[in-house]
Amino acid sequence: MKHLLIPSLLLAGCTSLGNTVSEQRTAVLAMRDDTLNRLYEARPRAREQIRSAYGYGVFDSANQNLILLSTSGGYGVLSDRSGRHTYMRMIGLGVGFGLGIKDYREVLIFKDRNSFERFRDFGWDASAQAEATAKAGDQGGEATANQSVDLDVISYQLTESGVALQATIGGAKYWQWGALNGR
């Protein structure tokens, strides 16, 4: 089982973001902008939710599920109401029934300052998820339900590609990406 965990954790780090800190920041912000445009097209209500929120985060993640174990990893950026960015990394682990692998984008919307700062500074999230996905590029479809334990956080997932049928409960650890934040 541990042999399956390693590939999914490495998969999240394989995406080339560039060689310099500046190129990496630019790539993360481009991913954020592309994801938000896709989200607004699919869920127009999300635009107003982000406008009225204290802040939001956009993450590019990969997930693997084999029978009882689900793993994920990725990167992203938090943006607060004033436009300040905090670049972040993430890793997740879950349990439940399922099978699949997918590349997805996640948008987290923080209704208030406390939720945003708690996430930025401590970075834990627990959630429950059920999904059926079969997607490659623009072909295929998905049905996903995902809810954070923190009810002051709204969560959306947009699948890039993959095949998955799963129902899991899990947690994710998000942490500040020191190199991109200048630390």
Secondary structure, 3 states (H helix, E strand, C coil): CHHHHHHHHHHHHCCCCCCCHHHHHHHHHHHHHHHHHHHHHHCCHHHHHHHHCCEEEEEEEEEEEEEEEEEEEEEEEEEECCCCEEEEEEEEEEEEEEEEEEEEEEEEEECCHHHHHHHHHHCEEEEEEEEEEEEECCEEEEEEEEEECCCCEEEEEEEEEEEEEEEEEEEEEEEECHHHHCC
